[in-house]
Amino acid sequence: MLIGYDKQWEFLKNKFESSRLSHAYLFTGEEGIGKKLFAKEFIKFVNCLPNAGSRPEKPCQNCANCGMVERESFPDLKVIKKNLGKGEIGISQIREAQKFLSYKSYYGFLKALVVDGADKMNQEAQSCFLKTLEEPKGKTILFLIVSKPDILLPTIRSRCQVIRFLKPANFSQNTEKSEREKKILKELSAVMGLDLSEKFKYVKSLSAHGNPASGADYAKQEISEIIEVLQKHFRRLLLNKILSNSDMPKKYSVSKIKQVLKLTEEIGNKLNFTNANPKLALEVLLMEL
C-alpha cells in the first residue's frame, strides 16, 4: 500500500476478501501521483494469496523471488501505455491485451491488465476495449489509469467502478519532470509577452533543440508537453485569481483564463485523437496569450 492512500487500499482489500471485486476499476487523479504503482501493489497483494480470502502473515516465496512490483511483465500482469512516438494507445495494443487476458492465469488467481493513461486510447482503441469490458473472460481484473476521465467513452466509464486519488500532502514530486516543466514555463513566460512573429519563431525552433532525430511524432510529443505546462500554469492563475491574490499579474482576467484553459483542452484533445499539425496548434494557442 502507498502512504496516503489508506482508504483506497482498505476499500479494495475488503472487496477482495469478501469476493466482491469489480471486473474493472477506473483510477482518476492528476498524473504522476502513484495510481499505476498502487494498482501494481494491489495486484501483487491479490496474487500473493495462496488461499483466496485470507492473507498470509509473510509474503509467499513466489513474491520474494519474482519481483512483481518492480517488473511490469510478470506472467499474470500486463501494462500497456501510450506509444511514445504517436502519443496514444492504439488498437493493436488493445488487441494484444485481449489476447493476454484470454490465457489462463499462470499462478491460478487473477489475470490483471493495467492501462496506464487510458485516456490516451484513440477512438478505435476505445471501441475495441469496450468489448473487453462488455464480455469479461475468466478471472480477470482491469485497472484504467487516467487524469482526464471525460475523454473516455461514456460507455467505458459506466462499466468501471471509479476510485479517485488526490495527491497526498507529503507526496514527493518527480524532480526530473518538475525541473523540465519549470524550464518550459520559463521559456513560455518570455515568449508570451512578444509579438506574433517572435512567437512563431519560438514554435519553429522547438524541434531544433529537441531530439536530434526529431520528426512529426517527436514534435507532437514535445508540443503536447508544452500545452500541458500551459494548462497547469493557467489553472494556478485561475485559482489565485479566485482567491484574490494581489501578487498575481493583472494581464489576464478570470474570463480570459477560462477561455485559454478551454482552448488548451480542445487543442490537447485534437493532438491526441486527430492528425492536427502540432506546431500550427501551438501557434494558434500562443496567439491568444
Rosetta blueprint (number, residue, H / E / L):
1 M L
2 L L
3 I L
4 G L
5 Y L
6 D H
7 K H
8 Q H
9 W H
10 E H
11 F H
12 L H
13 K H
14 N H
15 K H
16 F H
17 E H
18 S L
19 S L
20 R L
21 L L
22 S L
23 H L
24 A E
25 Y E
26 L E
27 F E
28 T E
29 G L
30 E L
31 E L
32 G L
33 I L
34 G L
35 K H
36 K H
37 L H
38 F H
39 A H
40 K H
41 E H
42 F H
43 I H
44 K H
45 F H
46 V H
47 N H
48 C L
49 L L
50 P L
51 N E
52 A L
53 G L
54 S E
55 R L
56 P L
57 E L
58 K L
59 P L
60 C L
61 Q H
62 N H
63 C H
64 A H
65 N H
66 C H
67 G L
68 M L
69 V L
70 E L
71 R L
72 E L
73 S L
74 F L
75 P L
76 D L
77 L E
78 K E
79 V E
80 I E
81 K E
82 K L
83 N E
84 L L
85 G L
86 K L
87 G L
88 E E
89 I E
90 G L
91 I H
92 S H
93 Q H
94 I H
95 R H
96 E H
97 A H
98 Q H
99 K H
100 F H
101 L H
102 S H
103 Y L
104 K L
105 S L
106 Y L
107 Y L
108 G L
109 F L
110 L L
111 K E
112 A E
113 L E
114 V E
115 V E
116 D E
117 G L
118 A H
119 D H
120 K H
121 M E
122 N L
123 Q H
124 E H
125 A H
126 Q H
127 S H
128 C H
129 F H
130 L H
131 K H
132 T H
133 L H
134 E H
135 E L
136 P L
137 K L
138 G L
139 K L
140 T E
141 I E
142 L E
143 F E
144 L E
145 I E
146 V E
147 S L
148 K L
149 P H
150 D H
151 I H
152 L L
153 L L
154 P H
155 T H
156 I H
157 R H
158 S L
159 R L
160 C L
161 Q E
162 V E
163 I E
164 R E
165 F L
166 L L
167 K L
168 P L
169 A L
170 N L
171 F L
172 S L
173 Q L
174 N L
175 T H
176 E H
177 K H
178 S H
179 E H
180 R H
181 E H
182 K H
183 K H
184 I H
185 L H
186 K H
187 E H
188 L H
189 S H
190 A H
191 V H
192 M H
193 G L
194 L L
195 D L
196 L H
197 S H
198 E H
199 K H
200 F H
201 K H
202 Y H
203 V H
204 K H
205 S H
206 L H
207 S H
208 A H
209 H H
210 G L
211 N L
212 P L
213 A L
214 S L
215 G L
216 A H
217 D H
218 Y H
219 A H
220 K H
221 Q H
222 E H
223 I H
224 S H
225 E H
226 I H
227 I H
228 E H
229 V H
230 L H
231 Q H
232 K H
233 H H
234 F H
235 R H
236 R H
237 L H
238 L H
239 L H
240 N H
241 K H
242 I H
243 L L
244 S L
245 N L
246 S L
247 D L
248 M L
249 P L
250 K L
251 K L
252 Y L
253 S L
254 V H
255 S H
256 K H
257 I H
258 K H
259 Q H
260 V H
261 L H
262 K H
263 L H
264 T H
265 E H
266 E H
267 I H
268 G H
269 N H
270 K H
271 L H
272 N H
273 F H
274 T L
275 N L
276 A L
277 N L
278 P H
279 K H
280 L H
281 A H
282 L H
283 E H
284 V H
285 L H
286 L H
287 M H
288 E L
289 L L
